[in-house]
Amino acid sequence: MGTACRTALAALPLCFTGRALLTGGVYAPIDVAYLFEPLASLASKVGVRSVSNPMLSDVYAQFLPWNAALRWAVAHHEWPLWNPFELCGNVLAAAAQSAPYHPLTLLGVLLPPADALTFAATAGYFLAALGAFLLIRSLGVRESAAFFGAAAWAFSTYVVSFTHTAHGNATGPTDWVCSPSAFFLDQKPTWTSNGFFTVNWGRRRRSR
């Protein structure tokens, strides 16, 4: 991979998250909360004049509160096993939605909540782009075309609209499963290659 291509891939997520990173903003649909009371009457006071995408209500209404429960558990030196803030309590560690042991979730706990959201989106787009690039390159396609394909996948509606959700955690890195699988499928079948293919696709199916 050439230097220019490496630089472009590393900078690719900044097309979406760069503004938030440079201005200290938040790359998450938290403005959706100001569509309804008790926050709607405060929208103009905090500078919220319009909502970017009201369709992303699941992120602010479910996934961010679950992440807050995870952070509460960590701050109180507890394993994130149970969410005491949801009705009479609900599972937290065993829930795919909260994903407490996902690598980006674990790294995000080390950051302030607002910065963690922007970091997770940036890292998610980068991993999606890099995985797609490696997969396309493994098919013998030249770098420029592979970069175009990587950008198309990382910024596709299917990846972007599910950012900060459990579905996005499973969908974005799909190519990291496909790349080694494509390599093994290109080789003479062995017990190792068959086992690798089965385990990886099994994990992919279970993550959905």
C-alpha positions in Angstrom: 0.0 0.0 0.0 1.4 3.3 -1.0 2.0 6.3 1.3 -0.7 8.4 -0.4 -3.2 5.6 -0.1 -2.4 5.0 3.6 -2.8 8.7 4.3 -6.1 8.9 2.4 -7.5 5.9 4.2 -6.5 7.3 7.6 -8.1 10.7 6.8 -11.2 9.3 5.2 -13.4 9.2 8.4 -12.6 12.9 8.9 -15.0 13.7 6.0 -17.8 13.0 8.5 -16.3 13.3 11.9 -13.5 15.9 11.3 -15.7 18.9 12.3 -16.6 17.3 15.6 -13.0 16.4 16.3 -11.6 19.8 15.5 -14.3 21.9 17.2 -14.9 19.7 20.3 -18.4 18.8 19.0 -20.2 15.5 19.3 -20.7 13.2 16.3 -24.0 11.6 17.4 -27.7 12.5 17.0 -28.1 14.0 20.4 -30.1 16.9 18.9 -33.0 14.5 18.4 -33.7 14.8 22.1 -34.7 18.4 21.6 -37.6 17.5 19.5 -39.6 16.6 22.6 -40.3 18.0 26.0 -38.8 18.6 28.5 -35.8 19.6 26.2 -37.8 21.1 23.3 -38.4 24.4 25.2 -34.6 24.7 25.8 -33.5 24.0 22.2 -33.0 27.6 21.2 -31.1 28.4 24.4 -28.5 25.7 23.8 -28.2 26.5 20.0 -30.2 23.7 18.6 -32.2 25.2 15.7 -32.8 22.2 13.6 -32.4 18.4 13.8 -30.0 16.7 11.3 -31.8 13.4 11.1 -34.8 12.6 13.3 -34.8 9.0 12.1 -31.8 8.2 14.4 -33.9 8.3 17.6 -32.8 4.8 18.7 -29.3 6.1 19.3 -30.2 8.9 21.7 -33.2 7.0 23.3 -31.7 3.6 23.8 -28.0 3.1 22.9 -26.7 6.3 24.6 -28.6 5.5 27.9 -27.3 1.9 27.8 -23.8 3.3 27.4 -24.4 5.7 30.3 -25.4 2.7 32.5 -22.2 1.0 31.5 -20.1 4.0 32.5 -22.0 4.2 35.8 -21.0 0.7 36.6 -17.4 1.3 35.7 -17.3 4.5 37.7 -18.6 2.5 40.7 -16.0 -0.2 40.2 -18.6 -2.8 39.3 -18.9 -5.3 36.5 -21.5 -4.0 34.0 -23.8 -7.0 34.5 -27.1 -5.2 35.3 -28.8 -2.0 34.2 -30.6 -0.7 37.3 -32.0 2.4 35.4 -34.3 0.5 33.1 -37.8 -0.3 34.6 -37.1 -2.8 37.4 -33.6 -3.5 35.9 -32.4 -5.3 32.9 -29.4 -7.2 31.6 -26.4 -5.1 30.5 -23.4 -7.4 29.9 -25.5 -10.0 28.2 -27.2 -7.6 25.8 -25.8 -7.1 22.3 -27.2 -3.6 22.2 -25.1 -2.3 25.1 -22.0 -4.2 23.8 -20.0 -3.6 27.0 -17.0 -5.7 25.8 -16.8 -4.4 22.3 -13.3 -3.1 21.7 -14.5 0.4 20.8 -16.8 0.5 23.8 -14.0 -0.5 26.1 -11.6 2.2 24.6 -14.4 4.7 24.8 -14.8 4.3 28.5 -11.4 5.8 28.9 -12.6 9.1 27.3 -15.3 11.6 28.3 -18.7 10.6 27.0 -18.9 13.2 24.2 -15.4 12.5 23.0 -16.1 8.7 23.1 -19.0 9.0 20.7 -16.9 10.9 18.1 -14.0 8.5 18.6 -16.3 5.4 18.1 -17.7 6.8 14.9 -14.2 7.8 13.6 -12.7 4.4 14.4 -15.8 2.6 13.1 -15.6 4.3 9.7 -11.8 3.7 9.5 -12.2 0.0 10.3 -15.0 -0.3 7.7 -12.9 1.4 5.1 -9.7 -0.5 5.8 -11.5 -3.8 5.9 -13.2 -3.1 2.5 -9.9 -1.9 1.0 -8.0 -5.1 2.1 -10.8 -7.3 0.8 -11.0 -5.6 -2.6 -7.2 -5.6 -2.9 -7.2 -9.4 -2.2 -9.3 -9.8 -5.3 -6.5 -8.4 -7.4 -8.0 -4.9 -7.9 -5.6 -1.9 -8.1 -5.3 0.5 -5.2 -7.3 3.4 -6.6 -10.3 1.3 -7.4 -10.0 -0.4 -4.0 -9.9 3.0 -2.3 -13.1 4.0 -4.1 -14.8 0.8 -3.0 -13.6 1.3 0.6 -15.0 4.9 0.7 -18.3 3.7 -0.9 -18.7 1.0 1.8 -17.6 3.1 4.8 -19.9 6.0 3.8 -22.8 3.8 2.6 -26.2 4.3 4.2 -26.0 0.9 5.7 -22.9 1.7 7.7 -23.5 5.4 8.5 -27.1 5.1 9.6 -26.3 2.4 12.1 -23.3 4.2 13.7 -23.4 3.9 17.5 -25.7 0.9 17.4 -25.1 -2.8 17.9 -26.0 -3.4 14.2 -23.3 -1.0 13.2 -20.7 -2.7 15.5 -21.4 -6.0 13.6 -21.9 -4.6 10.1 -19.0 -2.2 9.7 -16.2 -4.7 10.2 -17.8 -7.4 8.0 -15.0 -7.2 5.5 -12.5 -8.3 8.2 -14.3 -11.6 8.2 -14.6 -11.7 4.4 -10.9 -10.9 3.6 -9.3 -13.9 5.3 -12.2 -16.1 4.2 -11.7 -15.1 0.6 -8.0 -15.9 1.0 -8.7 -19.4 2.3 -11.4 -20.1 -0.3 -8.7 -19.4 -2.9 -6.5 -22.1 -1.5 -6.7 -25.9 -1.5 -9.3 -26.9 1.1 -7.8 -28.1 4.4 -9.2 -28.8 7.8 -7.7 -25.5 8.9 -9.2 -23.4 6.2 -12.6 -25.0 6.5 -12.5 -24.6 10.3 -11.5 -20.9 10.0 -14.2 -20.2 7.5 -16.9 -21.9 9.6 -15.9 -20.2 12.8 -15.7 -16.7 11.4 -19.0 -16.9 9.5 -20.6 -18.5 12.6 -19.5 -15.5 14.7 -20.7 -13.2 12.0 -24.2 -14.8 12.1 -24.3 -14.7 15.9 -23.4 -11.0 16.0 -26.5 -10.0 13.9 
